[in-house]
Structure formats: structure tokens, C-alpha cells
Amino acid sequence: MLKNIPGILSPQLLKILMEMGHGDELVVADGNFPSASIAQRLVRLDGHGCPTVLEAILKLFPLDIYVDKPVALMQVVEGDNVETPIWDRYRKIIKASGEKFDDFDMVERFAFYERAKKAYAVVATSEPALYANIILKKGIIVP
């Protein structure tokens, strides 16, 4: 056991977060996302939702301050009548983390999948909300 590490973060996920470098991306995926077929490295956090996982990750993970939008969401497909209140939760979690954040990068569905294929890792959750997938771009720790 370690002190001050959120218990939801598995040893495998901690290792991946440590391995990642500046500019690498991490996907936190909802339960509908094709995580296993897309991921270069897959971490399963079954039984947990995206907001809880996001909050825990941001306790350790710096966002990239050298890009305009270090956090990306999957844009709702035109014609889908879907509410996305989870995005407001994400906004609050990110702002509460103290990381620099203005707004989300909204990425078209298939472009999101292509970007996720290039991500360093995908964290698969059991999040039931639709369009709850989120990409985080890793930043640096400034001494």
C-alpha cells in the first residue's frame, strides 16, 4: 500500500501513468467504447464510472499546458438525441483539479476512434452514460 494514492488506481494503471511522457494521450472509456479492439495498452477498471476514474487520475496526472485543449470528448453524432450532463461533471472535476483548462476539444466520432488507437493506453470503465469517453493529453511537472 502507498499513501495518498487513490485506491481506484490499480498498480497497472499507475505504471502506465508513470511511463507516459509529455504529449502522450490517455483515453478513459465508457462501457460502450470498443476498448479492447482499439487499445495499444488496455487497463480494465470494471465496476467504476468515468467521473470517479477521471478524478483519481487528475490527482497525479498533469494536463498539457502547451496545447489549447488538452482534454477531448467524442462529439454527439448528428441526429442522436442524447443529453450529455456527464460533460458538466467532467468540467467541474477538471477545474477542481487545479489544472489549466478552458474548454473541451470536440472530436467527431470516427476521428475520436482513430485518435484513441494512437493513445498510449485506454482505461475501460463500466460507465453507462453515452458519449462519456474522454482523452487526456499528458503535460509536464514544472519544478
C-alpha beads as a LAMMPS data file, in Angstrom:
LAMMPS data file: protein, C-alpha beads

143 atoms
142 bonds

1 atom types
1 bond types

-500.0 500.0 xlo xhi
-500.0 500.0 ylo yhi
-500.0 500.0 zlo zhi

Masses

1 110.0

Atoms # bond

1 1 1 0.000 0.000 0.000
2 1 1 1.053 3.583 -0.623
3 1 1 -0.100 6.784 0.983
4 1 1 -2.039 9.456 -0.913
5 1 1 -2.693 7.262 -3.974
6 1 1 -6.417 6.948 -4.796
7 1 1 -7.396 3.314 -4.208
8 1 1 -9.219 3.111 -7.541
9 1 1 -5.881 3.405 -9.397
10 1 1 -4.569 -0.108 -9.961
11 1 1 -0.837 -0.930 -9.985
12 1 1 -1.099 -1.471 -13.746
13 1 1 -2.637 1.972 -14.289
14 1 1 -0.086 3.655 -12.001
15 1 1 2.714 2.036 -14.034
16 1 1 1.189 3.302 -17.272
17 1 1 0.721 6.833 -15.908
18 1 1 4.393 6.842 -14.868
19 1 1 5.561 5.535 -18.253
20 1 1 3.671 8.162 -20.213
21 1 1 5.568 11.216 -21.391
22 1 1 4.686 14.751 -22.403
23 1 1 2.147 14.723 -25.214
24 1 1 1.081 11.098 -24.731
25 1 1 -2.669 10.593 -24.538
26 1 1 -4.838 8.508 -22.228
27 1 1 -8.422 7.502 -23.018
28 1 1 -10.929 6.969 -20.218
29 1 1 -13.650 4.996 -21.961
30 1 1 -17.296 4.370 -21.178
31 1 1 -18.850 0.913 -21.150
32 1 1 -19.881 1.074 -24.822
33 1 1 -16.456 2.033 -26.182
34 1 1 -14.601 -0.678 -28.179
35 1 1 -11.693 -0.525 -25.732
36 1 1 -10.192 -3.968 -26.291
37 1 1 -10.086 -3.670 -30.077
38 1 1 -8.660 -0.131 -30.051
39 1 1 -6.195 -0.092 -27.155
40 1 1 -2.443 -0.450 -27.533
41 1 1 -2.450 -0.963 -23.762
42 1 1 -5.716 -1.769 -22.003
43 1 1 -6.452 -1.213 -18.317
44 1 1 -9.768 -2.536 -17.038
45 1 1 -11.472 -0.701 -14.188
46 1 1 -14.762 -2.572 -14.346
47 1 1 -17.378 -1.522 -11.852
48 1 1 -16.271 2.111 -11.869
49 1 1 -17.592 5.126 -13.754
50 1 1 -15.647 7.655 -15.781
51 1 1 -16.057 10.608 -13.385
52 1 1 -14.583 8.685 -10.434
53 1 1 -11.691 7.435 -12.559
54 1 1 -11.074 10.891 -14.044
55 1 1 -10.978 12.492 -10.606
56 1 1 -8.455 9.923 -9.330
57 1 1 -6.217 10.205 -12.397
58 1 1 -6.116 14.003 -12.206
59 1 1 -4.704 13.815 -8.671
60 1 1 -1.488 12.537 -10.308
61 1 1 -1.667 13.428 -13.994
62 1 1 -0.658 16.882 -15.286
63 1 1 -2.525 18.168 -18.341
64 1 1 -0.528 19.595 -21.244
65 1 1 -0.315 23.387 -20.864
66 1 1 1.266 23.818 -24.310
67 1 1 -1.876 22.969 -26.267
68 1 1 -5.130 24.912 -26.368
69 1 1 -7.347 21.966 -25.460
70 1 1 -5.634 19.082 -23.608
71 1 1 -8.957 17.321 -22.985
72 1 1 -11.059 15.867 -25.803
73 1 1 -14.589 14.483 -25.928
74 1 1 -16.434 12.464 -28.561
75 1 1 -18.860 14.762 -30.340
76 1 1 -22.504 13.635 -30.358
77 1 1 -23.382 12.135 -33.728
78 1 1 -25.764 14.341 -35.679
79 1 1 -29.320 13.087 -35.230
80 1 1 -28.608 11.427 -31.866
81 1 1 -30.974 12.882 -29.315
82 1 1 -28.614 12.404 -26.371
83 1 1 -28.176 14.558 -23.295
84 1 1 -24.591 14.844 -22.051
85 1 1 -24.749 16.015 -18.415
86 1 1 -21.604 13.995 -17.702
87 1 1 -19.626 16.655 -19.597
88 1 1 -20.589 19.217 -16.937
89 1 1 -19.322 16.801 -14.267
90 1 1 -16.045 16.463 -16.180
91 1 1 -15.721 20.240 -16.391
92 1 1 -16.140 20.545 -12.595
93 1 1 -13.680 17.717 -11.888
94 1 1 -11.022 19.194 -14.177
95 1 1 -11.406 22.696 -12.769
96 1 1 -11.295 21.340 -9.192
97 1 1 -8.039 19.524 -10.029
98 1 1 -6.290 22.859 -10.477
99 1 1 -5.131 22.004 -13.985
100 1 1 -5.217 24.692 -16.697
101 1 1 -8.433 24.129 -18.644
102 1 1 -10.610 26.349 -20.789
103 1 1 -12.799 24.026 -22.844
104 1 1 -13.038 20.617 -24.449
105 1 1 -11.779 19.666 -27.888
106 1 1 -14.872 18.193 -29.544
107 1 1 -13.848 15.343 -31.872
108 1 1 -16.062 13.659 -34.476
109 1 1 -16.824 10.019 -33.589
110 1 1 -14.616 8.224 -36.124
111 1 1 -11.804 10.749 -35.704
112 1 1 -12.047 10.076 -31.960
113 1 1 -11.630 6.330 -32.606
114 1 1 -8.561 6.985 -34.775
115 1 1 -7.057 9.238 -32.118
116 1 1 -7.798 6.627 -29.447
117 1 1 -5.934 3.990 -31.490
118 1 1 -2.815 6.161 -31.185
119 1 1 -3.296 6.802 -27.453
120 1 1 -0.735 5.388 -25.066
121 1 1 -3.464 3.493 -23.207
122 1 1 -7.207 3.055 -22.826
123 1 1 -8.858 2.731 -19.421
124 1 1 -12.073 0.723 -19.800
125 1 1 -14.776 1.560 -17.263
126 1 1 -18.357 0.444 -16.723
127 1 1 -19.688 3.972 -17.247
128 1 1 -23.274 3.705 -18.567
129 1 1 -23.589 7.318 -19.804
130 1 1 -23.448 7.772 -23.559
131 1 1 -20.664 9.921 -25.039
132 1 1 -18.702 9.684 -21.790
133 1 1 -15.361 8.911 -23.487
134 1 1 -12.598 11.391 -22.717
135 1 1 -9.000 11.811 -23.871
136 1 1 -6.368 13.446 -21.657
137 1 1 -3.079 14.771 -23.060
138 1 1 -0.252 14.476 -20.558
139 1 1 1.740 17.530 -19.628
140 1 1 4.878 18.141 -17.611
141 1 1 5.661 18.771 -13.982
142 1 1 7.199 22.225 -13.678
143 1 1 9.832 22.395 -10.896

Bonds

1 1 1 2
2 1 2 3
3 1 3 4
4 1 4 5
5 1 5 6
6 1 6 7
7 1 7 8
8 1 8 9
9 1 9 10
10 1 10 11
11 1 11 12
12 1 12 13
13 1 13 14
14 1 14 15
15 1 15 16
16 1 16 17
17 1 17 18
18 1 18 19
19 1 19 20
20 1 20 21
21 1 21 22
22 1 22 23
23 1 23 24
24 1 24 25
25 1 25 26
26 1 26 27
27 1 27 28
28 1 28 29
29 1 29 30
30 1 30 31
31 1 31 32
32 1 32 33
33 1 33 34
34 1 34 35
35 1 35 36
36 1 36 37
37 1 37 38
38 1 38 39
39 1 39 40
40 1 40 41
41 1 41 42
42 1 42 43
43 1 43 44
44 1 44 45
45 1 45 46
46 1 46 47
47 1 47 48
48 1 48 49
49 1 49 50
50 1 50 51
51 1 51 52
52 1 52 53
53 1 53 54
54 1 54 55
55 1 55 56
56 1 56 57
57 1 57 58
58 1 58 59
59 1 59 60
60 1 60 61
61 1 61 62
62 1 62 63
63 1 63 64
64 1 64 65
65 1 65 66
66 1 66 67
67 1 67 68
68 1 68 69
69 1 69 70
70 1 70 71
71 1 71 72
72 1 72 73
73 1 73 74
74 1 74 75
75 1 75 76
76 1 76 77
77 1 77 78
78 1 78 79
79 1 79 80
80 1 80 81
81 1 81 82
82 1 82 83
83 1 83 84
84 1 84 85
85 1 85 86
86 1 86 87
87 1 87 88
88 1 88 89
89 1 89 90
90 1 90 91
91 1 91 92
92 1 92 93
93 1 93 94
94 1 94 95
95 1 95 96
96 1 96 97
97 1 97 98
98 1 98 99
99 1 99 100
100 1 100 101
101 1 101 102
102 1 102 103
103 1 103 104
104 1 104 105
105 1 105 106
106 1 106 107
107 1 107 108
108 1 108 109
109 1 109 110
110 1 110 111
111 1 111 112
112 1 112 113
113 1 113 114
114 1 114 115
115 1 115 116
116 1 116 117
117 1 117 118
118 1 118 119
119 1 119 120
120 1 120 121
121 1 121 122
122 1 122 123
123 1 123 124
124 1 124 125
125 1 125 126
126 1 126 127
127 1 127 128
128 1 128 129
129 1 129 130
130 1 130 131
131 1 131 132
132 1 132 133
133 1 133 134
134 1 134 135
135 1 135 136
136 1 136 137
137 1 137 138
138 1 138 139
139 1 139 140
140 1 140 141
141 1 141 142
142 1 142 143
